[in-house]
Every structure is written in structure tokens, then in C-alpha cells.
Amino acid sequence: MSRSQRLTFLAVAAAIAVVAVAVLLIAGGGGDDEQQAGATATQAPTATPTEPAGTATPTATATPEPQPPLVTAGKITNLRFKQGQTVAFRVRADTTDEVHVHGYDLMKDIAPGETVNFSFPASITGIFEVELEDAGEQIAQLRVDPD
């Protein structure tokens, strides 16, 4: 292939690329903003069918918030937070007792099968025991690291 043939081939390829880009811009509406405006303008309202009396209509639900960790007797759950965060966890017990978060000196009574929620600012750094006070059983280790 001669030099002039290679240059001609390159010129033809460049012309095809320019035409392809132009076609895409024209077919695509010229950009994201125009595409969104056009799509919004052409959407038609959708009729909602009515339900017969006595039937439940399903409702859209938001994504549920993640639950704080659940701490139970029989094992030690490791809880780790950074100073300044909110410490949040739940405790479930099989017996009547008092849940004690050492260091923070927080206590809550708990009944069998009940779940108690803890939520407080992580203001003190260190490693702290969470225990069922009357049973003397450690159920969690709370670690608060410096920020």
C-alpha cells in the first residue's frame, strides 16, 4: 500500500467517525439535559385501579434502616465505634436482669424475651464490658477508638 493510499484510507475513516458522532448526537437528543427534559415532558399519568371494598392496597415501603447489633447471653459480642459516633445496640435476655454498660455507667432493666435498646454518644475511649449484672455474665465488649 502506497503512502497516498494510506492517507486516503485514513481520511475516509476520519470522515466516517465524524458522521457517526453526528448521527449519535442527533438521535440521542443532543445531551443528557435535553433527554431528561424530553422524557419528563412525554410521560403520561398512569391511572390507578380502584380496589373492591375490603381489600388491602399494597403500599410502597422505604428501605428499612439497618438494625443495631443484637447482643444475647451465651456469647460475647464485639461492638466497635469511633469517638464521636453514636453507640447503638440491642440486648435480648432469657431472664430478668439488669444490663450494665461499664465505663459509661448505663443500666437498664430487662425482662425475659424483651429487647432493650441502647443509644448514646461515644464520648469515652477505651474497652468496656457490657454485662447482665445480676448473673455476672459478660455479653458484649464495647470498644471506642479515638477519632
Buried (B, 14 or more C-beta within 10 A) or exposed (E): EEEEEEEEEEEEEEEEEEEEEEEEEEEEBEEEEEEEEEEEEEEEEEEEEEEEEEEEEEEEEEEEEEEBEEBBBEEBBEBEBEBEEEBBBBBBBEEEBBBBBBBBEBEEEBEEEEEBEBEEEBEEBEEBBBBBBEBEBBBBBBBBEEE
